[in-house]
Amino acid sequence: MSRRIILCILCAFLAMLFACAKKASPPRERPAPTISIEDERTFPQDLQYYAKQAGADKRLLTDAEQAQANTHFLSVFFGSWEMSSGRTKGSEALIRRARGYKLGGSRWTQGEWDEIVDNAGMERFPSMASPAIVVRNTDLREIPTHKPRYDKPIVDGVTYPFDDFQYSLLPIGLPVFVTHVSNDKHWYFVETPIAAGWVVANDIVPVDDAFIAEWKSYPQGALIKDSVSVPTVGTPLNVGTVLPLIAQKKNKVTLLVPVRDRNGRASSAKVSVPANAVARKPLPLTPGNMARIMQELHGQRYGWGGMYGLRDCSATTHDLLVPFGIWLPRNSRNQAKVGHVVSLAGLGHSEKEALIKAVGVPFLSLIGLPGHITMYVGTHAGRVAILHNTWGVRTIEGDNEDARHVIGKTVVTSLTPGYELPNLYRKRSFIDRVRALATPGIR
């Protein structure tokens, strides 16, 4: 038999094997390539440039302010383990009427939707009440399916990567509370410090009192580098991940990670990671320390709701503040309400920039606008500079007045990114929609 015939048989066998596989997640494409804007070339992208302006070693919060913030962080982070029942009603845990579009442009049918609803078994909700922990980075979904839902017809899912079923990415080590399991046992409904939603059951493991006591007894280590590979864990450790820190030496740090034992319960395993990848939380909040973590995320591709294991705007700001013991809500609207808030609504462009420079704290203050959040890092050439993970700016393409010039990554820009574009929608940019300046940790 020829080598070519053998290869063809093998390919056919593999195709049949994959076609028969159950519960396989559909392939998820990464975002489209990004397109440069003028701000990327004119604003320094080295965050240390801005840290030096602000005073690299200057404490942005006192020890007492950071300790108070970290106490609040821990109460929220471990809050799921203090629950005895869920907060979400069955009517809130699942949308029953079909809405939106599938990948390819066709609408979700009620029949397709009903299959998912039937599997959810909401007539039994809530069916569980168990503290648990995330053992693998996992997606938090609006309903128990891997299939996407879009608010308009989408052909490829790359040029418009906004799956409305996607809430967030939950990191390994996050405490959660399980309130329900689907009929096929493949999905859990969980309450988390971030939001409530559906997760793949295999990524969540129940914990007992002894595990909780051990987990809380150690100081917390926060990842300050992204995509740290630990072969025995099977999931990357990212900025925003918090794990018990049990030993710290010059070149390495020993952390605990949660694993599933033979009885299907959570147990702890020790792993070693490079010392420069972890900081004991809370890390002193200085422009220099923040800039180093920002540089880790700079240039990272955009991922709506944590899709593809990436970040969107609010996940970026949330994760940046975790090592410093500052807890932010997960969505941009609520983040813009944290700490000391100054309204920027109704002001002109120059007035907004002047007020931000006057009262904003570089490397701590957040600048909020509807649907987006950014972090103020200082100034360049007299202009306010922000770090943010953004999909793009609104443009006009022919008859389409809701097109986008894709940026699609974490970048430093002015408050008017893409202002040079000839097809910018009504010559409006981010600054026109800026509404608030919020400084976490300061009342």
LINNOR-V72370 format. One record per residue. N is the residue number from 1. RES is the residue in one small letter. OMEGA is omega in radians with two decimals (* if undefined). BURIAL is b if it has 9 or more other ideal C-beta (glycine too) atoms within 8 Angstrom, else e. Layout:
BEGIN
n & res & omega & burial
N & RES & OMEGA & BURIAL
N & RES & OMEGA & BURIAL
END
This chain:
BEGIN
n & res & omega & burial
1 & m & -3.07 & e
2 & s & 3.12 & e
3 & r & -3.13 & e
4 & r & 3.14 & e
5 & i & 3.12 & e
6 & i & -3.14 & b
7 & l & 3.14 & e
8 & c & 3.12 & e
9 & i & 3.14 & e
10 & l & 3.13 & e
11 & c & 3.13 & e
12 & a & 3.12 & e
13 & f & -3.14 & e
14 & l & 3.12 & e
15 & a & 3.12 & e
16 & m & -3.13 & e
17 & l & -3.13 & e
18 & f & 3.13 & e
19 & a & -3.10 & e
20 & c & -3.09 & e
21 & a & -3.11 & e
22 & k & 3.04 & e
23 & k & 3.13 & e
24 & a & 3.11 & e
25 & s & 3.09 & e
26 & p & 3.13 & e
27 & p & -3.12 & e
28 & r & -3.09 & e
29 & e & 3.09 & e
30 & r & -3.12 & e
31 & p & 3.14 & b
32 & a & 3.08 & e
33 & p & -3.11 & e
34 & t & -3.14 & b
35 & i & -3.04 & e
36 & s & 3.00 & e
37 & i & -3.06 & b
38 & e & -3.14 & e
39 & d & 3.12 & b
40 & e & -3.10 & b
41 & r & -3.05 & e
42 & t & 3.09 & e
43 & f & 3.11 & b
44 & p & 3.13 & e
45 & q & 3.04 & b
46 & d & -3.05 & e
47 & l & 3.10 & b
48 & q & 3.05 & b
49 & y & -3.12 & b
50 & y & 3.12 & b
51 & a & 3.11 & b
52 & k & 3.08 & e
53 & q & -3.03 & b
54 & a & -3.03 & b
55 & g & -2.96 & e
56 & a & -3.08 & b
57 & d & -3.13 & e
58 & k & 3.09 & e
59 & r & -3.12 & e
60 & l & 3.02 & b
61 & l & 3.08 & b
62 & t & 3.08 & e
63 & d & -3.12 & e
64 & a & 3.13 & e
65 & e & 3.12 & b
66 & q & 3.11 & b
67 & a & 3.12 & b
68 & q & 3.12 & e
69 & a & -3.11 & b
70 & n & 3.06 & b
71 & t & 3.08 & e
72 & h & 3.12 & b
73 & f & -3.07 & b
74 & l & 3.14 & b
75 & s & 3.09 & e
76 & v & -3.06 & b
77 & f & -3.11 & b
78 & f & -3.05 & b
79 & g & -3.12 & b
80 & s & -3.13 & b
81 & w & 3.10 & b
82 & e & -3.08 & e
83 & m & 3.02 & b
84 & s & 3.08 & e
85 & s & -3.10 & e
86 & g & 3.10 & b
87 & r & -3.05 & e
88 & t & 3.09 & b
89 & k & 3.13 & e
90 & g & 3.13 & b
91 & s & -3.14 & e
92 & e & -3.02 & e
93 & a & -3.09 & b
94 & l & 3.05 & e
95 & i & -3.02 & e
96 & r & -3.12 & e
97 & r & -3.11 & e
98 & a & 3.10 & b
99 & r & 3.04 & e
100 & g & -3.01 & b
101 & y & 3.05 & b
102 & k & 3.03 & b
103 & l & -3.09 & b
104 & g & 3.02 & e
105 & g & 3.13 & e
106 & s & -3.14 & e
107 & r & 2.93 & e
108 & w & 3.06 & b
109 & t & 3.12 & e
110 & q & 3.11 & e
111 & g & 3.10 & e
112 & e & -3.13 & b
113 & w & -3.10 & b
114 & d & 3.10 & e
115 & e & 3.13 & e
116 & i & 3.13 & b
117 & v & 3.14 & b
118 & d & -3.14 & e
119 & n & -3.13 & b
120 & a & 3.07 & b
121 & g & -3.04 & b
122 & m & 3.06 & b
123 & e & 3.11 & e
124 & r & -3.01 & e
125 & f & -0.13 & b
126 & p & -3.09 & b
127 & s & -3.11 & e
128 & m & 3.02 & b
129 & a & -3.00 & b
130 & s & 2.96 & e
131 & p & -3.07 & b
132 & a & -3.14 & b
133 & i & 3.10 & b
134 & v & -3.12 & b
135 & v & 3.12 & b
136 & r & 3.08 & b
137 & n & -2.99 & b
138 & t & -3.14 & b
139 & d & 2.99 & b
140 & l & -2.98 & b
141 & r & 3.13 & b
142 & e & 3.05 & b
143 & i & -3.02 & b
144 & p & 3.06 & b
145 & t & 3.03 & e
146 & h & -3.10 & e
147 & k & -3.09 & e
148 & p & 3.00 & b
149 & r & -3.14 & b
150 & y & -3.13 & b
151 & d & 3.06 & e
152 & k & -3.11 & e
153 & p & -3.10 & e
154 & i & -3.10 & b
155 & v & -3.00 & e
156 & d & 3.12 & e
157 & g & -3.14 & b
158 & v & -3.14 & b
159 & t & 3.08 & e
160 & y & -2.98 & e
161 & p & -3.06 & b
162 & f & 3.10 & e
163 & d & -3.07 & b
164 & d & 3.02 & b
165 & f & -3.04 & b
166 & q & 3.10 & b
167 & y & -3.04 & b
168 & s & 2.99 & b
169 & l & 3.11 & b
170 & l & -3.11 & b
171 & p & 3.03 & b
172 & i & 3.12 & b
173 & g & -3.12 & b
174 & l & 3.06 & b
175 & p & 3.11 & b
176 & v & 3.08 & b
177 & f & -3.08 & b
178 & v & -3.13 & b
179 & t & -3.07 & b
180 & h & 3.05 & b
181 & v & -3.13 & b
182 & s & -3.11 & b
183 & n & -3.12 & e
184 & d & 3.12 & e
185 & k & -3.06 & e
186 & h & -3.07 & e
187 & w & 2.97 & b
188 & y & 2.89 & b
189 & f & -3.03 & b
190 & v & 2.94 & b
191 & e & -3.11 & b
192 & t & 3.06 & b
193 & p & -3.09 & b
194 & i & -3.12 & b
195 & a & 3.05 & e
196 & a & -3.14 & b
197 & g & -3.06 & b
198 & w & 3.10 & b
199 & v & 3.06 & b
200 & v & -3.02 & b
201 & a & -3.11 & b
202 & n & -3.12 & e
203 & d & -3.10 & b
204 & i & 3.14 & b
205 & v & 3.11 & b
206 & p & 3.10 & b
207 & v & 3.07 & b
208 & d & -3.07 & e
209 & d & -3.13 & e
210 & a & 3.12 & e
211 & f & -3.13 & b
212 & i & -3.13 & b
213 & a & 3.11 & e
214 & e & -3.06 & b
215 & w & -3.11 & b
216 & k & -3.01 & e
217 & s & -3.10 & e
218 & y & 2.96 & b
219 & p & -3.10 & e
220 & q & 3.04 & b
221 & g & -3.13 & b
222 & a & 3.10 & b
223 & l & 3.09 & b
224 & i & 2.98 & b
225 & k & -3.07 & b
226 & d & 3.05 & b
227 & s & 3.09 & e
228 & v & -3.07 & b
229 & s & 3.04 & e
230 & v & -3.01 & b
231 & p & -3.10 & e
232 & t & -3.11 & e
233 & v & 3.10 & b
234 & g & 3.07 & e
235 & t & -3.10 & e
236 & p & 3.02 & b
237 & l & -3.01 & b
238 & n & 2.98 & b
239 & v & -3.06 & b
240 & g & 3.08 & b
241 & t & 3.13 & b
242 & v & -3.11 & b
243 & l & 3.09 & b
244 & p & 3.14 & b
245 & l & -3.03 & b
246 & i & 3.09 & e
247 & a & -3.10 & e
248 & q & 3.10 & e
249 & k & -3.04 & e
250 & k & -3.01 & e
251 & n & -3.11 & e
252 & k & 3.12 & b
253 & v & 3.09 & b
254 & t & -3.14 & b
255 & l & 2.94 & b
256 & l & 3.01 & b
257 & v & 3.13 & b
258 & p & 3.08 & b
259 & v & 3.11 & b
260 & r & 3.13 & e
261 & d & -3.07 & e
262 & r & -3.12 & e
263 & n & 3.13 & e
264 & g & 3.10 & e
265 & r & -3.13 & b
266 & a & 2.96 & b
267 & s & -3.06 & b
268 & s & 3.05 & b
269 & a & 3.13 & b
270 & k & 3.05 & b
271 & v & 3.10 & b
272 & s & 3.10 & e
273 & v & 3.11 & b
274 & p & -3.08 & b
275 & a & -3.11 & b
276 & n & 3.14 & e
277 & a & -3.03 & b
278 & v & 3.03 & b
279 & a & 3.02 & e
280 & r & -3.07 & b
281 & k & 0.08 & b
282 & p & 3.03 & b
283 & l & 3.12 & b
284 & p & -3.08 & e
285 & l & 3.07 & b
286 & t & 3.07 & b
287 & p & -3.13 & b
288 & g & 3.12 & b
289 & n & 3.12 & b
290 & m & -3.12 & b
291 & a & 3.14 & b
292 & r & 3.12 & b
293 & i & 3.08 & b
294 & m & -3.12 & b
295 & q & 3.07 & b
296 & e & -3.08 & b
297 & l & -3.10 & b
298 & h & 3.13 & b
299 & g & -3.14 & e
300 & q & -3.10 & b
301 & r & -3.12 & b
302 & y & 3.07 & b
303 & g & -3.10 & b
304 & w & 3.08 & b
305 & g & -3.12 & b
306 & g & 3.12 & b
307 & m & -3.14 & b
308 & y & -3.07 & e
309 & g & -3.11 & b
310 & l & -3.08 & b
311 & r & 2.92 & b
312 & d & -3.04 & b
313 & c & -3.06 & b
314 & s & 3.04 & b
315 & a & 3.12 & b
316 & t & 3.14 & b
317 & t & 3.10 & b
318 & h & -3.06 & b
319 & d & 3.13 & b
320 & l & -3.07 & b
321 & l & -3.13 & b
322 & v & -3.11 & b
323 & p & -3.11 & b
324 & f & 3.10 & b
325 & g & 3.13 & b
326 & i & -3.13 & b
327 & w & 3.02 & b
328 & l & 2.95 & b
329 & p & -3.04 & e
330 & r & -3.07 & b
331 & n & -3.00 & e
332 & s & -3.12 & b
333 & r & -3.12 & e
334 & n & 3.10 & b
335 & q & -3.11 & b
336 & a & 3.13 & b
337 & k & -3.03 & e
338 & v & 3.05 & b
339 & g & 3.14 & b
340 & h & -3.03 & e
341 & v & 3.08 & b
342 & v & -3.14 & b
343 & s & 3.06 & e
344 & l & -3.10 & b
345 & a & 3.07 & e
346 & g & -3.14 & e
347 & l & 3.05 & e
348 & g & -3.10 & e
349 & h & -3.07 & b
350 & s & 3.12 & e
351 & e & 3.11 & e
352 & k & -3.12 & b
353 & e & -3.13 & b
354 & a & -3.12 & e
355 & l & 3.10 & b
356 & i & -3.14 & b
357 & k & -3.10 & e
358 & a & -3.02 & e
359 & v & 3.13 & e
360 & g & 3.10 & b
361 & v & 3.14 & b
362 & p & 3.13 & b
363 & f & 3.04 & b
364 & l & -3.07 & b
365 & s & 3.11 & b
366 & l & 3.09 & b
367 & i & -3.04 & b
368 & g & 3.02 & b
369 & l & -3.09 & b
370 & p & 3.09 & e
371 & g & -3.09 & e
372 & h & 3.10 & b
373 & i & -3.12 & b
374 & t & 3.06 & b
375 & m & 3.13 & b
376 & y & -3.12 & b
377 & v & 3.14 & b
378 & g & -3.09 & b
379 & t & 2.99 & b
380 & h & -3.12 & b
381 & a & 3.10 & e
382 & g & -3.11 & e
383 & r & 3.04 & b
384 & v & 3.11 & b
385 & a & -3.13 & b
386 & i & 2.95 & b
387 & l & 3.13 & b
388 & h & 3.02 & b
389 & n & -2.99 & b
390 & t & 3.09 & b
391 & w & 3.14 & b
392 & g & -3.14 & b
393 & v & -3.06 & b
394 & r & -3.13 & b
395 & t & 3.06 & b
396 & i & 3.09 & b
397 & e & -3.09 & e
398 & g & 3.12 & e
399 & d & -3.11 & e
400 & n & 3.13 & e
401 & e & 3.12 & e
402 & d & 3.09 & e
403 & a & 3.13 & b
404 & r & 2.88 & b
405 & h & -2.97 & b
406 & v & 2.93 & b
407 & i & 2.91 & b
408 & g & 3.14 & b
409 & k & 3.08 & b
410 & t & -2.97 & b
411 & v & 3.01 & b
412 & v & 3.13 & b
413 & t & 2.92 & b
414 & s & 3.04 & b
415 & l & 3.11 & b
416 & t & -3.13 & b
417 & p & 3.12 & b
418 & g & -3.08 & b
419 & y & -3.13 & b
420 & e & -3.06 & e
421 & l & -3.11 & b
422 & p & -3.11 & e
423 & n & 3.08 & b
424 & l & -3.08 & b
425 & y & 3.08 & b
426 & r & -3.13 & e
427 & k & 3.12 & e
428 & r & 3.12 & e
429 & s & -3.06 & b
430 & f & -3.02 & b
431 & i & 3.12 & b
432 & d & -3.08 & e
433 & r & 3.13 & b
434 & v & -3.05 & b
435 & r & -2.99 & b
436 & a & 3.01 & b
437 & l & -3.08 & b
438 & a & -3.14 & b
439 & t & 3.14 & b
440 & p & 3.09 & b
441 & g & -3.13 & b
442 & i & -3.12 & b
443 & r & * & e
END
